[in-house]
Amino acid sequence: MELQMLDFVDGARKARGTVVIIDVFRAFSTACYAFANGASSVIAVGEIDEARRLKSSNPGWVLVGERGGKKVEGFDYNNSPTEIEEVDLEGKTVVLTTHAGTQGLVHATSSDQLLTGSFVNAKTTVQHILSKAPSRVSLVRMGVEATRRANEDDLCSEYFKSLLLNLPFDTSKIKTTLRVAPSSARFFDDNKPWSPMRDFDLCLDADRFDFALQVQVRSAGLATLKKVSR
């Protein structure tokens, strides 16, 4: 199996084979919590206007998203596991747009199989990948606003690599390692209530969920995620 590490939207465009788009803080952690609360699908979109158009045509759908970490005006929830942790989403379609993660999904158009990457469902995602015996796996780290490397996505890619290659990795050190990372500071800043402290813990709860998230339907500007159980 050939393993490739890539970054940002350009990396998503170049990715081939089985592609995992990694966004720990917070897109694909949030998506997992949405499915855990009963969502039937999550439609990842690149543009805010596209999300609003989908909501206009489907009033029962739930809008989740951010720009600059803050909830998009008129949306139901921010891109935050804490905000949706207790929300009943049974049978609902969620439309998600973010500055980084969803951009990777909609631009990874050359993949054979496209999945999300986060700590909360990493092990099951890798088990699903290995069950397909792919010849190439591309890990795409979306980073901060899809422009700068982020410690959490780098570390998550290393965890995926360890699982794919059966190498050791100590998950007990994830939170202590990332507590001092620059991109974690917002969760401990009282002046940034849109990034609650609990998001830090919820996003780094390794292997909490026993399902992978895979793109099942893709068209221009959007990608529909479905839950895939092991």
ABEGO torsion letter per residue (X at the ends): XBBBBBBEAAAAAABBEBBBBBBAOAAAAAAAAAAAAGBABBBBBABAAAAAAAAAABAABBBBEBBGGBBBBGBABBBBAAAAAABBABGBBBBBBBAAAAAAAAABAABABBBBBBAAAAAAAAAAAAAAGBABBBBBBAEBGGABBBAAAAAAAAAAAAAAAGBBBBAAAAAAAAAABAAAAAAABAABAABBAAAAAAAABBGABABBBBBABBBBGBBBBBBBBX
